[in-house]
Amino acid sequence: MKKIVITGATGSIGRRLVQELTAGGDNVTIFTRDTKKVRDKITNEVNVVKWDYEKPEEWKDYLNGIGAVVHLAGANLGGKRWSDSYKKLAYDSRIISTRNLVEAIKSLEKKPEVFVCANAVGIYGNRYDEILDEVSILGNDFLADLCKDWESEAEKVEEYGVRRVSIRTGLVLDNNDGLLKKLLPTFKLFLGGYLGNGRQWFPWIHIEDVVEIYMHAIDNANINGAINAASPEIVTNKVFSKTLGKVVNRPALLPVPKIALRIISGELGNYVTDSQRINVDKILNSGYKFKFKNLEKALRDILK
């Protein structure tokens, strides 16, 4: 049994991770701004701590003697159009919260064994056909800079003898949230199609594999630093769209121009057609075995 603190537990990854950890007998404490939301969404036996990430003096003692801290919290990047104020919230909710968690860990008498922090493949920027592993040069747009700063803050925990894992996650496939929730209505109305020219690489991953990779990172002391989390079968957006159309028995013939994505989503639309051809040899070499390598199998499992 491990004692584990999780932030961002009401998100799609967090909810499933809590289920897996409690089912395995681990003692889970959830740090949250909204304790009622946690109680409504999570029925598992957990401890709940009111968490204002800007006031570490109120919660840092709960970290003493914890085996692992899993930091998933951050304003939803796809939740709203990117106004300047929302971009600041997206940045601060990740950077300041991570910085304060690490500072709190620094002061502990008994520090956690591992700090596992979320991140995203957006850290690489738009890279076309370049194959990207964890030591590739990083991007320099807003999203890449956010991810770089996020990872840099997490990395500081290593100075205090704590193992750190930053999980650079691809596009998560889940039937209740995220990408598929946005795409399915248009496909069901026979309006589905590929984005932009469709040639961009599309680093998808099944929600079950994301959760299992977090579990793997917590339990395996030989995993350190950044980890790419995407299926070994990377496809282009055009292939992804055609496969999704096949699974839901709808054609995927209509391209969505990049300018339309910009009109619909604002600045976020610029990133929807970014290309990241992700290499996942590091997680494979650590002994992780993907449940879902094949896109069609993954989509049929999710949409069954």
C-alpha positions as a LaTeX table, in Angstrom:
\begin{tabular}{lrrr}
\hline
Residue & $x$ (\AA) & $y$ (\AA) & $z$ (\AA) \\
\hline
Met1 & 0.00 & 0.00 & 0.00 \\
Lys2 & 1.23 & 3.47 & $-0.93$ \\
Lys3 & 0.11 & 6.85 & 0.31 \\
Ile4 & $-0.52$ & 8.99 & $-2.76$ \\
Val5 & $-1.57$ & 12.62 & $-3.23$ \\
Ile6 & $-3.31$ & 13.56 & $-6.48$ \\
Thr7 & $-4.22$ & 16.99 & $-7.84$ \\
Gly8 & $-6.62$ & 17.36 & $-10.76$ \\
Ala9 & $-8.46$ & 14.20 & $-9.73$ \\
Thr10 & $-11.80$ & 15.16 & $-11.29$ \\
Gly11 & $-10.42$ & 15.17 & $-14.84$ \\
Ser12 & $-10.75$ & 12.13 & $-17.09$ \\
Ile13 & $-7.26$ & 10.81 & $-16.26$ \\
Gly14 & $-7.53$ & 11.66 & $-12.57$ \\
Arg15 & $-10.87$ & 9.91 & $-12.02$ \\
Arg16 & $-9.68$ & 6.67 & $-13.58$ \\
Leu17 & $-6.33$ & 6.84 & $-11.81$ \\
Val18 & $-8.08$ & 7.19 & $-8.45$ \\
Gln19 & $-10.19$ & 4.13 & $-9.27$ \\
Glu20 & $-7.12$ & 2.05 & $-10.13$ \\
Leu21 & $-5.13$ & 3.14 & $-7.11$ \\
Thr22 & $-7.91$ & 2.61 & $-4.57$ \\
Ala23 & $-8.82$ & $-0.75$ & $-6.14$ \\
Gly24 & $-5.19$ & $-1.77$ & $-5.57$ \\
Gly25 & $-5.38$ & $-0.83$ & $-1.90$ \\
Asp26 & $-3.47$ & 2.46 & $-2.03$ \\
Asn27 & $-4.35$ & 5.29 & 0.34 \\
Val28 & $-5.31$ & 8.27 & $-1.85$ \\
Thr29 & $-5.55$ & 11.91 & $-0.79$ \\
Ile30 & $-7.03$ & 14.38 & $-3.27$ \\
Phe31 & $-5.97$ & 18.03 & $-3.27$ \\
Thr32 & $-8.80$ & 20.10 & $-4.75$ \\
Arg33 & $-10.23$ & 23.61 & $-4.92$ \\
Asp34 & $-13.76$ & 22.16 & $-4.96$ \\
Thr35 & $-14.35$ & 19.47 & $-2.34$ \\
Lys36 & $-18.04$ & 19.11 & $-3.29$ \\
Lys37 & $-17.14$ & 18.38 & $-6.91$ \\
Val38 & $-14.77$ & 15.63 & $-5.77$ \\
Arg39 & $-17.44$ & 14.09 & $-3.55$ \\
Asp40 & $-19.96$ & 14.21 & $-6.40$ \\
Lys41 & $-17.64$ & 12.74 & $-9.03$ \\
Ile42 & $-15.51$ & 10.32 & $-7.01$ \\
Thr43 & $-17.25$ & 7.72 & $-4.87$ \\
Asn44 & $-14.09$ & 5.82 & $-3.99$ \\
Glu45 & $-12.78$ & 5.87 & $-0.43$ \\
Val46 & $-10.38$ & 8.82 & $-0.48$ \\
Asn47 & $-9.19$ & 11.65 & 1.72 \\
Val48 & $-10.05$ & 15.13 & 0.47 \\
Val49 & $-8.03$ & 18.27 & 1.27 \\
Lys50 & $-9.10$ & 21.81 & 0.36 \\
Trp51 & $-6.30$ & 23.09 & $-1.91$ \\
Asp52 & $-5.44$ & 26.63 & $-2.89$ \\
Tyr53 & $-2.18$ & 26.19 & $-4.78$ \\
Glu54 & $-1.13$ & 29.73 & $-3.89$ \\
Lys55 & $-1.31$ & 29.00 & $-0.13$ \\
Pro56 & 1.06 & 26.08 & 0.54 \\
Glu57 & 1.16 & 26.79 & 4.26 \\
Glu58 & $-2.43$ & 25.45 & 4.44 \\
Trp59 & $-1.71$ & 22.03 & 2.88 \\
Lys60 & 2.01 & 21.27 & 2.81 \\
Asp61 & 1.91 & 19.16 & 6.00 \\
Tyr62 & $-0.38$ & 16.67 & 4.22 \\
Leu63 & 2.56 & 15.84 & 1.92 \\
Asn64 & 4.84 & 14.63 & 4.71 \\
Gly65 & 5.40 & 10.87 & 4.49 \\
Ile66 & 3.55 & 10.52 & 1.18 \\
Gly67 & 4.94 & 7.89 & $-1.21$ \\
Ala68 & 3.99 & 9.64 & $-4.46$ \\
Val69 & 2.59 & 12.97 & $-5.63$ \\
Val70 & 0.72 & 12.94 & $-8.94$ \\
His71 & 0.14 & 16.45 & $-10.26$ \\
Leu72 & $-2.56$ & 16.64 & $-12.95$ \\
Ala73 & $-4.14$ & 20.00 & $-12.15$ \\
Gly74 & $-4.36$ & 22.82 & $-14.68$ \\
Ala75 & $-7.05$ & 24.87 & $-16.41$ \\
Asn76 & $-8.53$ & 22.97 & $-19.38$ \\
Leu77 & $-6.71$ & 24.16 & $-22.51$ \\
Gly78 & $-9.71$ & 23.27 & $-24.65$ \\
Gly79 & $-12.27$ & 24.63 & $-22.21$ \\
Lys80 & $-12.55$ & 28.20 & $-23.56$ \\
Arg81 & $-11.30$ & 30.46 & $-26.33$ \\
Trp82 & $-7.80$ & 31.68 & $-25.56$ \\
Ser83 & $-8.21$ & 35.25 & $-24.38$ \\
Asp84 & $-5.18$ & 36.82 & $-22.74$ \\
Ser85 & $-6.76$ & 36.26 & $-19.32$ \\
Tyr86 & $-7.50$ & 32.58 & $-20.03$ \\
Lys87 & $-3.97$ & 32.00 & $-21.31$ \\
Lys88 & $-2.67$ & 33.49 & $-18.07$ \\
Leu89 & $-4.93$ & 31.16 & $-16.08$ \\
Ala90 & $-3.79$ & 28.16 & $-18.13$ \\
Tyr91 & $-0.16$ & 29.13 & $-17.49$ \\
Asp92 & $-0.41$ & 30.07 & $-13.80$ \\
Ser93 & $-2.54$ & 27.07 & $-12.85$ \\
Arg94 & 0.28 & 24.82 & $-14.06$ \\
Ile95 & 3.46 & 26.73 & $-13.36$ \\
Ile96 & 2.64 & 28.28 & $-9.97$ \\
Ser97 & 0.95 & 25.14 & $-8.65$ \\
Thr98 & 3.94 & 23.00 & $-9.65$ \\
Arg99 & 6.41 & 25.50 & $-8.21$ \\
Asn100 & 4.57 & 25.61 & $-4.88$ \\
Leu101 & 4.23 & 21.84 & $-4.68$ \\
Val102 & 7.98 & 21.47 & $-5.22$ \\
Glu103 & 8.74 & 24.19 & $-2.66$ \\
Ala104 & 6.48 & 22.42 & $-0.17$ \\
Ile105 & 8.28 & 19.12 & $-0.81$ \\
Lys106 & 11.61 & 20.86 & $-0.23$ \\
Ser107 & 10.58 & 21.67 & 3.34 \\
Leu108 & 9.36 & 18.18 & 4.27 \\
Glu109 & 11.10 & 15.99 & 6.80 \\
Lys110 & 10.02 & 12.85 & 4.90 \\
Lys111 & 9.82 & 13.58 & 1.19 \\
Pro112 & 7.86 & 11.54 & $-1.38$ \\
Glu113 & 9.66 & 8.88 & $-3.38$ \\
Val114 & 8.36 & 10.19 & $-6.70$ \\
Phe115 & 6.77 & 13.30 & $-8.17$ \\
Val116 & 4.78 & 12.48 & $-11.33$ \\
Cys117 & 3.72 & 15.58 & $-13.26$ \\
Ala118 & 1.46 & 15.85 & $-16.29$ \\
Asn119 & 2.64 & 17.47 & $-19.51$ \\
Ala120 & 1.83 & 17.27 & $-23.22$ \\
Val121 & 3.37 & 16.52 & $-26.61$ \\
Gly122 & 2.65 & 20.18 & $-27.40$ \\
Ile123 & 6.06 & 20.78 & $-25.82$ \\
Tyr124 & 7.61 & 19.94 & $-29.22$ \\
Gly125 & 5.65 & 22.50 & $-31.24$ \\
Asn126 & 4.74 & 21.85 & $-34.89$ \\
Arg127 & 7.42 & 19.51 & $-36.29$ \\
Tyr128 & 5.95 & 18.01 & $-39.48$ \\
Asp129 & 7.62 & 14.62 & $-40.24$ \\
Glu130 & 10.48 & 14.85 & $-37.71$ \\
Ile131 & 10.60 & 11.88 & $-35.34$ \\
Leu132 & 10.47 & 13.19 & $-31.77$ \\
Asp133 & 11.88 & 11.47 & $-28.70$ \\
Glu134 & 12.41 & 12.81 & $-25.20$ \\
Val135 & 15.76 & 14.46 & $-26.06$ \\
Ser136 & 14.52 & 16.23 & $-29.20$ \\
Ile137 & 14.74 & 20.02 & $-29.39$ \\
Leu138 & 11.59 & 21.59 & $-27.95$ \\
Gly139 & 9.22 & 24.08 & $-29.59$ \\
Asn140 & 8.93 & 27.84 & $-29.09$ \\
Asp141 & 5.24 & 28.81 & $-29.45$ \\
Phe142 & 2.91 & 29.65 & $-26.55$ \\
Leu143 & 1.86 & 26.05 & $-25.88$ \\
Ala144 & 5.42 & 24.72 & $-26.13$ \\
Asp145 & 6.70 & 27.46 & $-23.82$ \\
Leu146 & 3.97 & 26.65 & $-21.29$ \\
Cys147 & 4.90 & 22.96 & $-21.38$ \\
Lys148 & 8.64 & 23.73 & $-21.11$ \\
Asp149 & 8.16 & 25.97 & $-18.09$ \\
Trp150 & 5.84 & 23.39 & $-16.52$ \\
Glu151 & 8.42 & 20.66 & $-16.90$ \\
Ser152 & 11.22 & 22.93 & $-15.71$ \\
Glu153 & 9.36 & 23.61 & $-12.45$ \\
Ala154 & 8.74 & 19.88 & $-11.92$ \\
Glu155 & 12.39 & 19.06 & $-12.62$ \\
Lys156 & 13.52 & 21.14 & $-9.63$ \\
Val157 & 12.19 & 18.46 & $-7.25$ \\
Glu158 & 15.17 & 16.30 & $-8.23$ \\
Glu159 & 17.42 & 18.73 & $-6.32$ \\
Tyr160 & 15.80 & 17.41 & $-3.12$ \\
Gly161 & 16.39 & 13.72 & $-3.87$ \\
Val162 & 12.94 & 13.01 & $-5.29$ \\
Arg163 & 12.52 & 10.98 & $-8.49$ \\
Arg164 & 10.66 & 13.00 & $-11.10$ \\
Val165 & 8.61 & 11.81 & $-14.10$ \\
Ser166 & 7.00 & 14.26 & $-16.55$ \\
Ile167 & 4.48 & 12.50 & $-18.80$ \\
Arg168 & 4.21 & 14.19 & $-22.19$ \\
Thr169 & 0.79 & 12.92 & $-23.20$ \\
Gly170 & $-0.64$ & 12.78 & $-26.70$ \\
Leu171 & $-4.30$ & 13.17 & $-27.73$ \\
Val172 & $-6.29$ & 11.08 & $-25.28$ \\
Leu173 & $-9.16$ & 8.98 & $-26.64$ \\
Asp174 & $-11.98$ & 8.70 & $-24.12$ \\
Asn175 & $-15.72$ & 8.36 & $-24.65$ \\
Asn176 & $-16.64$ & 10.84 & $-21.91$ \\
Asp177 & $-14.27$ & 13.72 & $-22.47$ \\
Gly178 & $-11.76$ & 15.46 & $-24.70$ \\
Leu179 & $-11.16$ & 14.96 & $-28.39$ \\
Leu180 & $-13.79$ & 12.32 & $-29.22$ \\
Lys181 & $-16.52$ & 14.19 & $-27.35$ \\
Lys182 & $-15.88$ & 17.15 & $-29.68$ \\
Leu183 & $-15.54$ & 15.12 & $-32.89$ \\
Leu184 & $-18.36$ & 12.59 & $-32.63$ \\
Pro185 & $-21.34$ & 14.95 & $-33.07$ \\
Thr186 & $-20.01$ & 16.19 & $-36.43$ \\
Phe187 & $-19.29$ & 12.64 & $-37.64$ \\
Lys188 & $-22.78$ & 11.49 & $-36.66$ \\
Leu189 & $-24.21$ & 14.35 & $-38.73$ \\
Phe190 & $-22.14$ & 13.20 & $-41.75$ \\
Leu191 & $-19.96$ & 16.31 & $-41.39$ \\
Gly192 & $-16.82$ & 14.63 & $-40.10$ \\
Gly193 & $-13.52$ & 15.03 & $-41.84$ \\
Tyr194 & $-9.80$ & 15.55 & $-41.48$ \\
Leu195 & $-8.33$ & 18.80 & $-40.17$ \\
Gly196 & $-6.36$ & 21.09 & $-42.43$ \\
Asn197 & $-4.54$ & 19.06 & $-45.09$ \\
Gly198 & $-4.74$ & 15.92 & $-42.94$ \\
Arg199 & $-1.04$ & 15.13 & $-43.35$ \\
Gln200 & $-0.07$ & 16.10 & $-39.80$ \\
Trp201 & 0.94 & 13.27 & $-37.46$ \\
Phe202 & $-1.67$ & 12.58 & $-34.81$ \\
Pro203 & $-0.22$ & 11.13 & $-31.58$ \\
Trp204 & $-3.29$ & 9.43 & $-30.08$ \\
Ile205 & $-3.47$ & 7.26 & $-26.96$ \\
His206 & $-6.27$ & 5.25 & $-25.32$ \\
Ile207 & $-7.33$ & 6.53 & $-21.89$ \\
Glu208 & $-6.57$ & 3.13 & $-20.32$ \\
Asp209 & $-2.97$ & 3.28 & $-21.53$ \\
Val210 & $-2.51$ & 6.80 & $-20.15$ \\
Val211 & $-3.70$ & 5.70 & $-16.72$ \\
Glu212 & $-1.55$ & 2.57 & $-16.81$ \\
Ile213 & 1.51 & 4.65 & $-17.77$ \\
Tyr214 & 0.95 & 6.82 & $-14.69$ \\
Met215 & 0.70 & 3.66 & $-12.56$ \\
His216 & 3.85 & 2.34 & $-14.24$ \\
Ala217 & 5.70 & 5.61 & $-13.50$ \\
Ile218 & 4.67 & 5.52 & $-9.84$ \\
Asp219 & 5.75 & 1.91 & $-9.31$ \\
Asn220 & 9.00 & 1.69 & $-11.31$ \\
Ala221 & 12.03 & 3.35 & $-9.80$ \\
Asn222 & 13.99 & 3.01 & $-13.06$ \\
Ile223 & 11.74 & 5.55 & $-14.83$ \\
Asn224 & 13.05 & 9.11 & $-14.63$ \\
Gly225 & 12.60 & 12.40 & $-16.43$ \\
Ala226 & 10.38 & 13.01 & $-19.43$ \\
Ile227 & 8.29 & 10.22 & $-20.94$ \\
Asn228 & 6.35 & 10.35 & $-24.23$ \\
Ala229 & 2.89 & 8.83 & $-23.81$ \\
Ala230 & 1.31 & 8.03 & $-27.17$ \\
Ser231 & 0.45 & 4.84 & $-29.02$ \\
Pro232 & 3.32 & 3.20 & $-30.90$ \\
Glu233 & 1.03 & 3.30 & $-33.97$ \\
Ile234 & 1.15 & 6.98 & $-34.85$ \\
Val235 & $-1.12$ & 7.88 & $-37.79$ \\
Thr236 & $-1.83$ & 11.03 & $-39.78$ \\
Asn237 & $-4.94$ & 13.04 & $-39.07$ \\
Lys238 & $-6.43$ & 11.90 & $-42.37$ \\
Val239 & $-5.98$ & 8.24 & $-41.41$ \\
Phe240 & $-7.38$ & 8.94 & $-37.95$ \\
Ser241 & $-10.47$ & 10.62 & $-39.40$ \\
Lys242 & $-11.10$ & 7.83 & $-41.92$ \\
Thr243 & $-10.73$ & 5.21 & $-39.19$ \\
Leu244 & $-13.13$ & 7.04 & $-36.89$ \\
Gly245 & $-15.60$ & 7.34 & $-39.79$ \\
Lys246 & $-15.34$ & 3.60 & $-40.41$ \\
Val247 & $-15.96$ & 2.77 & $-36.75$ \\
Val248 & $-19.07$ & 4.99 & $-36.49$ \\
Asn249 & $-20.18$ & 4.04 & $-40.01$ \\
Arg250 & $-19.95$ & 7.56 & $-41.37$ \\
Pro251 & $-17.83$ & 8.96 & $-44.20$ \\
Ala252 & $-14.93$ & 11.28 & $-43.42$ \\
Leu253 & $-14.62$ & 13.11 & $-46.70$ \\
Leu254 & $-14.88$ & 16.81 & $-45.87$ \\
Pro255 & $-11.65$ & 18.57 & $-44.93$ \\
Val256 & $-11.97$ & 21.30 & $-42.29$ \\
Pro257 & $-9.81$ & 24.25 & $-43.46$ \\
Lys258 & $-7.36$ & 25.68 & $-40.96$ \\
Ile259 & $-8.98$ & 29.10 & $-41.24$ \\
Ala260 & $-12.31$ & 27.57 & $-40.15$ \\
Leu261 & $-10.63$ & 26.04 & $-37.12$ \\
Arg262 & $-9.23$ & 29.46 & $-36.24$ \\
Ile263 & $-12.70$ & 31.03 & $-36.53$ \\
Ile264 & $-14.30$ & 28.31 & $-34.38$ \\
Ser265 & $-11.59$ & 27.90 & $-31.74$ \\
Gly266 & $-9.62$ & 31.13 & $-31.80$ \\
Glu267 & $-5.86$ & 30.83 & $-31.18$ \\
Leu268 & $-6.31$ & 27.20 & $-30.11$ \\
Gly269 & $-7.25$ & 26.45 & $-33.73$ \\
Asn270 & $-3.64$ & 27.15 & $-34.73$ \\
Tyr271 & $-2.49$ & 24.15 & $-32.71$ \\
Val272 & $-5.14$ & 21.65 & $-33.84$ \\
Thr273 & $-3.25$ & 21.02 & $-37.08$ \\
Asp274 & 0.21 & 20.80 & $-35.49$ \\
Ser275 & 2.18 & 17.68 & $-36.33$ \\
Gln276 & 4.10 & 15.63 & $-33.76$ \\
Arg277 & 5.52 & 12.28 & $-34.87$ \\
Ile278 & 6.17 & 10.87 & $-31.42$ \\
Asn279 & 8.67 & 8.11 & $-30.63$ \\
Val280 & 7.79 & 5.99 & $-27.56$ \\
Asp281 & 10.84 & 3.72 & $-27.31$ \\
Lys282 & 11.64 & 5.02 & $-23.82$ \\
Ile283 & 8.40 & 3.84 & $-22.23$ \\
Leu284 & 8.53 & 0.56 & $-24.19$ \\
Asn285 & 12.10 & $-0.08$ & $-23.06$ \\
Ser286 & 11.02 & 0.46 & $-19.44$ \\
Gly287 & 8.84 & $-2.63$ & $-19.75$ \\
Tyr288 & 5.46 & $-1.02$ & $-20.39$ \\
Lys289 & 3.17 & $-3.01$ & $-22.71$ \\
Phe290 & 0.44 & $-1.04$ & $-24.44$ \\
Lys291 & $-3.10$ & $-2.40$ & $-24.25$ \\
Phe292 & $-4.10$ & $-0.56$ & $-27.41$ \\
Lys293 & $-1.56$ & $-0.17$ & $-30.22$ \\
Asn294 & $-4.08$ & $-0.34$ & $-33.08$ \\
Leu295 & $-6.27$ & 2.72 & $-33.69$ \\
Glu296 & $-9.35$ & 0.90 & $-34.98$ \\
Lys297 & $-9.28$ & $-1.53$ & $-32.05$ \\
Ala298 & $-8.90$ & 1.38 & $-29.63$ \\
Leu299 & $-11.82$ & 3.32 & $-31.13$ \\
Arg300 & $-14.08$ & 0.25 & $-31.18$ \\
Asp301 & $-13.28$ & $-0.41$ & $-27.53$ \\
Ile302 & $-14.07$ & 3.18 & $-26.52$ \\
Leu303 & $-17.22$ & 3.53 & $-28.62$ \\
Lys304 & $-18.64$ & 0.04 & $-28.09$ \\
\hline
\end{tabular}
